[in-house]
Amino acid sequence: MSPYEGTGGAQGEDVPHIETLFRLLSSATVRIHAAPEGYAEGVSGATPWGSGFFVAPGWVLTCAHVALRGGRDEGGKREVGLSFEETGDGGATVTHTVRGLVEWAQPEHSPPGDIWPGPDLALVRVLNPPPHPCVWLSERTARFTLQDVYFFGWGQLAGSASPVGPVDGRCTVTGQYGTDGWLKLGNQDEIPHGVSGGPVVDLSRGEVIGVVKASRSAGRDGGLATSIVQLRRIAPPAGTVAAETEDTYQHVMHAHDRYHAQRHRDDETTRDTWTDIQGPLRATAQRALTAGRRAELLGLLAELPPPLSTARLDEIIAQLTGRRYDGILPAPRGWRDGLGMLYDPRPGLRELDAVLRYAVYAATADRPYPAPGAANAGCGTGSAPPPPAPNSTAGPAAGCARSGPSGCPPAAPGSTTLARPRPRRRRHRRAARPRRRRPAPVRPAGDHPTGLGTQPLRLAGVRHRAHRRTHPHRR
């Protein structure tokens, strides 16, 4: 858990500690090459096709021109090899070589010419992966950042005893290149061959915002990167969705958020986490939620089924921000994407209010399939009215006509239905006859008004803790 949680993360640093960032990136970055041989233990003279990095347990993100460079088809999918290092607690390093299948790539085939068109991204599903760390992907919908960025990958090392080794550097994003979500990387540092497919980190926020694509031209420094937002181009499944695994984008993003929430909650870990480096950053300290609280909230949202559609999610965001999304980048598709749209709300609406209302809407919204453990959901499917305006007293469940054990209780006229933590009743114990505290009754998932078990109450708990942090005088 982040050591900055108790101070709210307000340490005022501009960039994360580079050594810590290097360890996080190097442990999550892989070399992509032919399958099945890969690298033997130690140094190998083979040249990798490029780099990639773990974005969720068992999933690697890279460039399409890297993943589709070679390899053989396995069941209609391209098979590749991946190698990465694991450093134990004692400092010993072990090289893992595994197989992977390219589950999605765009473009799907090698085009004519030297430059692959956008988005030039691919997702590789790793077969039987050993335990490994993952990077933190930004949930923001932004064209680019004007801050310094840090890139990492495995490149060819001229004049080194090892032909391939880790390469990192720091440069600026100078602007946008075309309409495919490409970012222009400044010429402050060299990007050698092999780094393509590696992560690009926004140093001001401590999160991955892009994938290194290539150098702009031979003999000149600088290069191109593809925005993480382009992952939203993964085509949604056709027809009715019955499970998370049927939607590749939602499946990978949910696994990413659950991983980082678990890492943040792990009190026994002695290794650095992404919330550790995000906590003291100045940009994080200015947010309504600390880095740790944001990881918790994203983890809770990842337990919910995704929105019914992109249009429905846009309606919810528009109710909170007062504007619909009209950017040139792909529109938000998941709950994490919508949360990233609330960090700069419209005038008159506090960021914390927008985030908390959004969490309640997500917990009570219509969904394409029941949430886990909500087989008897009462309000989990079907149609429901759009969320009320921020200054409205009606909650998202207002207008639900169903009532009873598995339905939504009718809202009282003029009352609010936002979930709030239930105050605890004080128990007075007699000194002579101490009572043994009885466990709280367990409510079945289907009996909860939202049909989601305890999920809305957990989201409400995040709201309550954030409210106490911002209003310390109210206990």
N, C-alpha and C positions, 0 to 999 in steps of 0.2 A: 504494500500500500504506500501511496505517496507520502513522503515525510513532510510535505508542505500542506497537508490537509488541514492541520490544526490552525495554520495561520491564514487560511483562505487563499494561498498561492500568491499573495502580494509581495513578491520579493524584488520585482522591478528589473530583472535581467532582460537584456535585449535579445540574446541568442542562447541556445542551449550549450552545455559544455560539449565541445567538439569530441573529446575523447569518449564520453558516454554515448554520444550519437554514433560515433564510429563503431563501437561495440554492438549497438542495437542493429545497425544496418548490416554490418559484416556477418553477423550470425543469422540474418534472415535472407541474405542474398545468395543466389545459386549461379552456377555455371551451367549453361544448356549446351548439349552436344549430342552426338549420335547415341542411340541405344542399340544393344545393351551394354557395350563394353565400358564406356565412360572412363573414369580415371582409376588407377590403382591407388593403394595407400601411398601417400607422399606426393612427390613431384612427378608430373607427367609432361611429356613433350607435346601432347596433343593440343591443338588450338580449339578453344570453344567457339561455338557459333555466336554467342552473346551471353548476356546476363538475364536474370529474372529475380523475383523476390516473392517470399511468402506473404500473401495478403490475408489468408485464413488457414486454419489447420488443413493441410492436404491440398492447398490451392496456390499456384504460382502464377503471377502476372508478368508478362513479358511483351515484346513486340511480335507482331505477326511475321515480319520478315526474318525474325530469329527462330521462332518455333516451327515455321514451315520451310526452313532452308533445306532440310534433308529428312532422313528417317524413313521408316516404312509404315505402311498402313496396317493397323491392328483393329479388325472389326469395323472398318470404315473410318477410323480415326487415326491421325498421325501419331506415331509413338516417338518419344524423345527420351534422352537421358539427362539426369540432373545430378550435380555434385555440389556438396556444401560441407562446411566444416562445423563441428561441434566442439566447443571448449568446455571441459569439465570443471568442477569446482577446484580441482587440484592444479589446473592450468594445462593439462594434457589435451591435445587436439586430435580429434578423430574425423576422418573424411568419410562421408556417406555418399554412395552412388546409388540412385534409385531410378525407376522408370516412371514415365508419365504419359498421359494421353491428352492431346489437344482437344478440349471440349468445345472451345469457341475461338474463332479467329476472324478478324475483318480487316482487310479482304481475305477471302477464303483461299485464293490461289495467287501465285506469283504473277504480277502484272508485267507487261513489257516496260522496259526502261529500268533505270537504276533506283529511282525513288518510289517507294510504295505509297499509295494514296492513304489518306486517313480513314479511320483512326489509327491503323497499324498497331493493333493490340491483340493479344491472345491470352486465354486462360488455360492453364495446364492442370489437370487433376493428377496428383501424385499417387502412385500405386504403393500401398503398404509403407507410408512414410514413417520414419522414426519421429520422436518428439522434436519439435522445432519452434522457434519464436516467429512472430509475425510483425510486420510494420503497422503503423497507424495511418489509415487512409483518411484524408480530409472529407468531411461531410458538406463542405461549403460548395455553393454554385457560383464560382467566380471565374472570370475570363483569365486573369493572371494576377500575379502579385508584383509589386514594385520593390519588394524586399529582396535581400540576398537569399540565394538557394544553395543547397549542398547536394552534390550528386555522388553516387557510389556505384561501383561495378567491378567486374573482373576483366582486365584488359591485357593486351600484349605489352610487355615491358622490354623496351629496347635497351640493350647493354646490361641486362640483369642476368644473374645466374639462373633464375627461373623464368621461362618464357611467358608465363601467365601469372598474374598476381593481382591483389586488390588495388584499385585505383579510386581515389576520392578527390574532390575539388570543390571550390567555392566560386560562384559567379553570380551574375544578376540576370533577371528576366527583363529583357529590353522591350518586349512587346509581343504581339500576336502575329502569327504567320498563316494567312489564309483563313478559311472558314471551317477547317477540320479540327479545331481545338489544339493546334500546334503552338508551342511557346518558343520564342527565340531566346536562346541562351547566349549571354554575353561572351566576349573573347578574353575574359580575365584568366581563364585556365584552359588546359588542353583536355580534349575528350578523345582518348585513343580508341582504336578498334577493339571491340569486345565489350565495351561498356554499354552498348545499346541494349535496352531492356532493363537497365538498372533504375533504382528509385531516385526521384528528385524531391528534396525536402525543403519546405518553407521554414527558414530558420527563425522567423519571428513568431511562429506558432508551434513549431515542433511537430509537423505532420507532413506526410507524403502528399504532394499535389500533382506529380507527373511521372512519366516514364521517359528515360533518355531514348531518343530515336536515332540520332546520327549527328556527325559533324556536318556543318553546312556545306563545306567544300574542302577539297584536298589542299593541304598546305596552309590552312587558315584555322585559327582557334575558334571556339564557340560551337554552337550546334543547335539542334532542335529537340524538343520534348513534347510528348502528348499529354494533355490534361487528363487527370483521373476521371473527370466528369464524363469523358467519352465512353466509359464502361456502361453508361446508361443506354448505349446503342445496342446492347445485347437484346435480341428480339424476345418479347414476352411470349409465353406459350400460347398456341392457338386453342381456342375453346375454353372449357371450364377448368380451373385449376383446383386440384383436390389436396395438394400437399406442397410444402415449401420446396422440396427437392425438384419439383417440376419447373420452377422458375429459377434459372441459373443465377441471374443477377441478385434476386432476393436471397437465395440460398447462401451465396458467397458473402454478401454483405452482413446477413444475420450472423453467420459463423464468425465473421471478423469482429463484430460488436460483442458477441458473447465471450469470445476469447479474451478481449481486453478488459471486459468487466470482471471476469474471473481472475485475471492477473492482478487487477487493482485490489480485489478483495483478499488476495492471498497474503496473509500476514506472515507466513513462514518463509516466503521467498527472500533470498539474499541478493538477487540479481536486479539490475536496473530495469525499470519499466518505462513505457512511453509517458505515463502520467507523472513519473518522477521528473522527466525533463520538461514537461509542459507546465507543471505547477508553478515554478518560479518565473516564468516568462511574463513580460509586461503585458503582452496582448492577451494572455490568459487571465491575468489578474483583473482586467477590465471587464470581464464577462460576468453574467449573472450567476453562472455555475462554475465552480472550481473544476479543474481538470478531472479530479476524482469523481465528483458528482456528475459530470458530463458522461464519463465512462459508465457509471451506474445507470443513468437514464437511458443511454443508448443500448445497454445490455437488456434492460427491461423492455424497451421498444422492440428489440430483436426477438423477444419471446412471443410477440403478437403476430398474427398473420398480416400480410401487407395490405395497403389500401386496395379498395375495389378497382380503382383505375387511376391513371395519371390525372385525368380531368377531375376526379373526386378529390384527390389530394390537393390539386390546385385551388379548388373551392375552399378547402379548410384553410390553406395558407392565406388566400385572399381575404377571408373573414378576419384574420388576425393582423395582417400587414396592410390591408386596405388597397392592395394592388395585385393583379394577376401577373404570372410570370410571362414575359415576352422577350426573353433573351435569345441569343443565337445558339447557345449551348443546349444540349438535351435537357428537357424538363425534369424536375424531381420525380422519382418513381417510388421511393421507399420512405418509411418514417424518418430514417436518419437524414435523408436528403431534405425533407421538409423542415427538420430541426435546424439544419444549416442555413435555411432561409430566414430564420427569426433572429439572427444575431445583430441585425441592424433594423429594428422595427420602425414603423412610421412615427412621426412626432405625436406625442401625447400618450404613447403606449410604452410602458417599461418593458425591457427585455425579459425580466423575470416573469412578469404577468403573461407575456406572450408564450413563453416556454411552458409555464404551468398549465395554461389553458390548452395548449397543444397536446400536452401529455394526457390530459383528461379526454380530449377528443379522440386521440389515438386508442385509448383504452376502451372507449364505448362506441367506436365507429363501426359501420357495416364492414364485413370482411368476406373474402371469397370462400373461405372454409373455416370451420371451427378452430378456435385456439386450442393448443394442447391441453388436455384435461378438461375440456368444456364440451363433452359429447351432448349434454342436454342444455346447450346454450339457449337462452331465451331471446336475447337481443343481438346475437352475434351475426345473424344473416338477415337478408331481406333489405327493404328500403327504409330509410330514415330521413328526416328533414335535415337540411344543412345546419352546421353549427351556428349558434347565434352570434351577433356582433359582440365585440368585447365589452360594450357598455350595457348589454342586455342582462336581465336577471334570469332568463330562462337558460337552463343547462342543455347539454347535448342530448340528454334523455327525455327532455320535455317533448310532448307530442306522441310518445310511445303509448299505445292504447292497451298493451298487454299488462297484466298484473298477476300476482300470485307467486308461488314458490320459485318458478323458473322464468318469470317474466320481469319487466321493469315496473316498479311501484309507481303509481301516478304521482306526479309532482304537485305540490300544493300551489295554489295560485299565488304568483308573485314571489315564489321561493326559488332559491338557487339550488342546483343539483350538482355543483362541483364537489368532488370527493374530498373529504376532510378527515384527518385522523381523529379517531374517537378518543375523547379524554379518558384517562384511567381513573377509576374510583379508588379513593384512598381507603385502605383497610386498617382499622384500629384493632390492635392485638392486645389481649390481656396478658399481663406479666405471668400470672399463675397458670394460664391455659393457652400456651402458644398454639396457633393454628397452622396446619400445613397447607401451603398454597396449592390450590387445585389448578391443574392445567386448563388453559382456555379451551372452550369447545371448538371442535374442528368442523367447519361448514363444508359440505360437499361442493365440488366445483359447479354443478348445475344449479345449486340453490342460491348462488350469488346473483344479485339483481342484474349484473351485466353478463352473466353466464361465463365469466372468465376466472372463477375461483378467487384467489386472493390477489390477482394481478393488479386491479385498480387500486387496492389498498396499498400495495407496494409502491405504485407510482405516486400515490398520495403521500406516502412516507417521504419520498424524495422531495416532494413539494414542501412538506412541513419542515424538514431539516434545512432546506434552502431558505425558507422564510425566517427561521430562527437565526440563521447566519447573517441575513441582511437586516434583521430587526433584533439585535441582541438584548434590547431592553424589554422585549415582550417574551416572557417565559411561560 
